[in-house]
Amino acid sequence: MLKGGMTGMLKKAQQMKDNIQKTQNEIKLLTATGKAGGVVQVSINGEHQVTDIQIDAAALGDKSLLEDLILTAINDANGQITDASAAKMKSATGGINLPGMNLPF
């Protein structure tokens, strides 16, 4: 009885490991666009790399304001990726909080 139970646990652990790996690959493919002030948009991928920045010409007049808007848009996009990553990982682990699996990577 113990042997069968252990085999089942090992099977489940391997399945969870496979689900986590699949989810990590899916997270890499995520994209999010953060927006600020209606004049700045920043897109990032699931690895938190900026992939695109769009700035409306109306924002070019005030350097300090533009810098703040860019930071706000980046933080907005990063928050979206972090939330989506956490939700995907929670689903992959069945809601189990695994040590060392803190996101972002």
SELOLO-167322 format. One line per 8 residues: number of its first residue (from 1); their letters; for each residue x, y, z of N, C-alpha, C. Coordinates in nm, 2 decimals. Each point is the difference from the previous one (the first is absolute). Layout:
N
NUM> a> X,Y,Z,X,Y,Z,X,Y,Z ~ ...
This chain:
105
1> mlkggmtg> 0.08,-0.12,0.00,-0.08,0.12,0.00,0.09,0.13,0.00 ~ 0.10,0.00,0.08,0.09,0.11,0.00,0.07,0.02,-0.13 ~ 0.04,-0.11,-0.07,0.07,0.02,-0.12,-0.10,0.06,-0.11 ~ -0.12,-0.04,-0.01,-0.09,0.06,-0.09,-0.03,0.14,0.03 ~ -0.01,0.04,0.12,-0.02,0.14,0.04,0.12,0.08,-0.03 ~ 0.12,-0.05,0.01,0.12,0.08,-0.03,0.01,0.02,-0.15 ~ -0.04,-0.10,-0.07,0.01,0.01,-0.15,-0.10,0.10,-0.05 ~ -0.12,0.00,0.06,-0.10,0.10,-0.03,0.05,0.14,0.03
9> mlkkaqqm> 0.06,0.02,0.11,0.05,0.13,0.04,0.11,0.05,-0.10 ~ 0.09,-0.10,-0.03,0.11,0.04,-0.10,-0.06,0.04,-0.13 ~ -0.10,-0.08,-0.04,-0.07,0.04,-0.13,-0.06,0.14,0.00 ~ -0.07,0.03,0.11,-0.05,0.13,0.02,0.10,0.11,0.00 ~ 0.11,-0.03,0.07,0.11,0.10,0.01,0.06,0.02,-0.14 ~ 0.02,-0.10,-0.08,0.05,0.01,-0.14,-0.10,0.08,-0.08 ~ -0.13,-0.03,0.01,-0.10,0.08,-0.07,0.00,0.14,0.03 ~ 0.02,0.04,0.13,0.00,0.14,0.04,0.13,0.06,-0.05
17> kdniqktq> 0.11,-0.07,0.00,0.12,0.06,-0.06,-0.01,0.03,-0.15 ~ -0.07,-0.09,-0.07,-0.02,0.02,-0.14,-0.10,0.12,-0.02 ~ -0.10,0.01,0.08,-0.09,0.11,-0.01,0.07,0.14,0.03 ~ 0.09,-0.01,0.10,0.07,0.13,0.03,0.09,0.04,-0.11 ~ 0.07,-0.10,-0.06,0.09,0.03,-0.12,-0.08,0.06,-0.11 ~ -0.11,-0.06,-0.03,-0.09,0.04,-0.11,-0.05,0.15,0.03 ~ -0.04,0.02,0.12,-0.04,0.13,0.04,0.11,0.11,-0.01 ~ 0.12,-0.04,0.05,0.11,0.09,-0.02,0.02,0.04,-0.14
25> neikllta> -0.01,-0.09,-0.09,0.02,0.03,-0.14,-0.12,0.09,-0.05 ~ -0.12,-0.03,0.04,-0.11,0.09,-0.03,0.02,0.14,0.05 ~ 0.05,0.01,0.12,0.03,0.14,0.06,0.09,0.08,-0.08 ~ 0.11,-0.07,-0.06,0.09,0.07,-0.08,-0.06,0.07,-0.12 ~ -0.11,-0.06,-0.05,-0.08,0.05,-0.11,-0.10,0.11,0.03 ~ -0.02,0.03,0.12,-0.10,0.10,0.04,0.05,0.14,-0.05 ~ -0.09,0.09,-0.02,0.03,0.14,-0.03,-0.10,0.08,0.08 ~ 0.05,0.12,0.03,-0.09,0.10,0.07,0.04,0.13,-0.04
33> tgkaggvv> -0.10,0.09,-0.01,0.03,0.14,-0.03,-0.05,0.09,0.11 ~ 0.10,0.07,0.06,-0.03,0.10,0.10,-0.03,0.13,-0.06 ~ -0.09,0.08,0.06,-0.03,0.13,-0.05,0.01,0.10,0.11 ~ 0.03,0.13,-0.04,0.01,0.10,0.10,-0.04,0.14,-0.07 ~ -0.09,0.06,0.06,-0.04,0.14,-0.04,-0.07,0.00,-0.14 ~ -0.03,-0.11,-0.05,-0.06,0.00,-0.14,0.10,0.03,-0.11 ~ 0.13,0.02,0.04,0.10,0.05,-0.10,0.12,-0.09,-0.01 ~ 0.01,-0.10,0.09,0.12,-0.09,0.00,-0.05,-0.14,0.01
41> qvsingeh> 0.05,-0.09,-0.08,-0.03,-0.14,0.01,0.13,-0.08,-0.01 ~ 0.02,-0.10,0.09,0.12,-0.08,0.01,-0.05,-0.14,0.00 ~ 0.05,-0.08,-0.10,-0.03,-0.14,-0.01,0.12,-0.08,0.05 ~ -0.03,-0.11,0.08,0.11,-0.09,0.05,-0.05,-0.14,-0.03 ~ 0.10,-0.09,0.01,-0.03,-0.15,-0.02,0.00,-0.06,0.14 ~ -0.02,-0.13,0.00,-0.01,-0.08,0.12,0.13,-0.01,0.08 ~ 0.11,0.04,-0.07,0.13,0.00,0.07,0.03,0.14,0.05 ~ -0.10,0.09,0.00,0.01,0.13,0.05,0.10,0.09,-0.08
49> qvtdiqid> 0.01,-0.03,-0.13,0.08,0.08,-0.09,-0.08,0.09,-0.08 ~ 0.03,0.13,0.00,-0.07,0.10,-0.08,0.01,-0.03,-0.15 ~ -0.11,-0.01,-0.07,0.00,-0.04,-0.14,-0.04,0.12,-0.09 ~ -0.07,0.10,0.06,-0.05,0.11,-0.08,-0.03,0.12,0.09 ~ 0.03,0.12,-0.05,-0.04,0.12,0.07,-0.07,0.09,-0.10 ~ -0.11,0.05,0.03,-0.07,0.10,-0.08,-0.03,0.13,0.08 ~ 0.05,0.11,-0.06,-0.02,0.13,0.07,-0.07,0.09,-0.09 ~ -0.11,0.06,0.05,-0.08,0.10,-0.08,0.08,0.13,0.00
57> aaalgdks> 0.01,0.06,-0.11,0.07,0.13,-0.02,-0.04,0.10,0.11 ~ -0.12,0.00,0.05,-0.05,0.09,0.10,0.08,-0.01,0.13 ~ 0.07,-0.11,0.02,0.07,-0.02,0.12,0.15,0.04,0.00 ~ 0.04,0.05,-0.12,0.14,0.03,-0.02,0.04,0.14,0.06 ~ -0.09,0.08,0.04,0.03,0.13,0.05,0.06,0.01,0.14 ~ -0.03,-0.10,0.09,0.04,0.00,0.14,0.08,-0.12,0.03 ~ 0.14,0.01,0.00,0.09,-0.11,0.02,-0.03,-0.08,0.13 ~ -0.02,0.07,0.11,-0.02,-0.06,0.13,-0.13,-0.08,0.00
65> lledlilt> -0.11,0.07,-0.06,-0.13,-0.07,0.00,0.01,-0.13,-0.09 ~ 0.07,0.01,-0.11,0.02,-0.11,-0.09,0.07,-0.12,0.07 ~ 0.11,0.04,0.07,0.07,-0.11,0.07,-0.09,-0.07,0.10 ~ -0.08,0.08,0.07,-0.10,-0.06,0.10,-0.10,-0.09,-0.07 ~ -0.05,0.05,-0.11,-0.10,-0.08,-0.08,0.06,-0.13,-0.05 ~ 0.12,0.00,-0.04,0.07,-0.12,-0.05,0.01,-0.10,0.12 ~ 0.05,0.05,0.11,0.01,-0.09,0.12,-0.13,-0.06,0.04 ~ -0.11,0.09,0.00,-0.13,-0.05,0.03,-0.05,-0.11,-0.09
73> aindangq> 0.02,0.02,-0.13,-0.04,-0.09,-0.10,0.07,-0.14,0.01 ~ 0.13,0.01,0.03,0.08,-0.12,0.02,-0.05,-0.08,0.12 ~ -0.02,0.08,0.11,-0.04,-0.07,0.12,-0.14,-0.06,-0.02 ~ -0.09,0.07,-0.07,-0.13,-0.06,-0.03,0.01,-0.13,-0.08 ~ 0.08,0.00,-0.10,0.02,-0.12,-0.08,0.06,-0.11,0.08 ~ 0.10,0.03,0.08,0.07,-0.10,0.09,-0.10,-0.06,0.09 ~ -0.09,0.08,0.06,-0.10,-0.05,0.09,-0.10,-0.09,-0.07 ~ -0.03,0.03,-0.12,-0.09,-0.09,-0.08,0.06,-0.14,-0.02
81> itdasaak> 0.13,0.01,-0.04,0.07,-0.13,-0.03,0.02,-0.08,0.13 ~ 0.03,0.07,0.11,0.02,-0.07,0.13,-0.13,-0.07,0.04 ~ -0.12,0.08,-0.01,-0.13,-0.06,0.04,-0.03,-0.12,-0.09 ~ 0.02,0.02,-0.13,-0.04,-0.11,-0.09,0.09,-0.13,0.02 ~ 0.13,0.03,0.03,0.09,-0.11,0.03,-0.04,-0.08,0.12 ~ -0.03,0.08,0.11,-0.04,-0.06,0.12,-0.13,-0.09,-0.01 ~ -0.09,0.06,-0.08,-0.13,-0.08,-0.02,0.03,-0.13,-0.08 ~ 0.08,0.01,-0.10,0.03,-0.12,-0.08,0.08,-0.10,0.09
89> mksatggi> 0.09,0.04,0.08,0.08,-0.09,0.08,-0.09,-0.06,0.11 ~ -0.09,0.08,0.05,-0.09,-0.06,0.10,-0.09,-0.11,-0.06 ~ -0.04,0.02,-0.12,-0.08,-0.10,-0.07,0.08,-0.12,-0.03 ~ 0.13,0.02,-0.03,0.09,-0.12,-0.04,0.03,-0.08,0.13 ~ 0.00,0.06,0.11,0.04,-0.07,0.13,-0.12,-0.04,0.08 ~ -0.12,0.03,-0.05,-0.12,-0.04,0.07,-0.02,0.09,0.12 ~ 0.06,0.12,0.00,-0.01,0.09,0.12,0.10,-0.03,0.11 ~ 0.09,-0.10,-0.02,0.10,-0.02,0.10,0.11,0.10,-0.02
97> nlpgmnlp> 0.04,0.06,0.11,0.11,0.10,0.01,0.13,-0.07,0.01 ~ 0.08,-0.01,-0.11,0.12,-0.08,0.01,0.12,0.10,0.03 ~ 0.08,-0.04,0.09,0.12,0.08,0.03,0.09,0.01,-0.12 ~ 0.06,0.12,-0.02,0.08,0.02,-0.12,-0.07,0.03,-0.13 ~ -0.13,0.00,0.01,-0.08,0.03,-0.13,-0.05,0.14,0.00 ~ 0.06,0.09,0.07,-0.04,0.14,0.00,0.01,0.06,-0.14 ~ -0.09,0.07,-0.04,0.00,0.07,-0.13,0.02,0.15,0.02 ~ 0.06,0.07,-0.08,0.06,-0.04,-0.13,0.13,-0.07,0.02
105> f> 0.04,-0.07,-0.10,0.11,-0.09,0.01,0.13,0.07,0.03
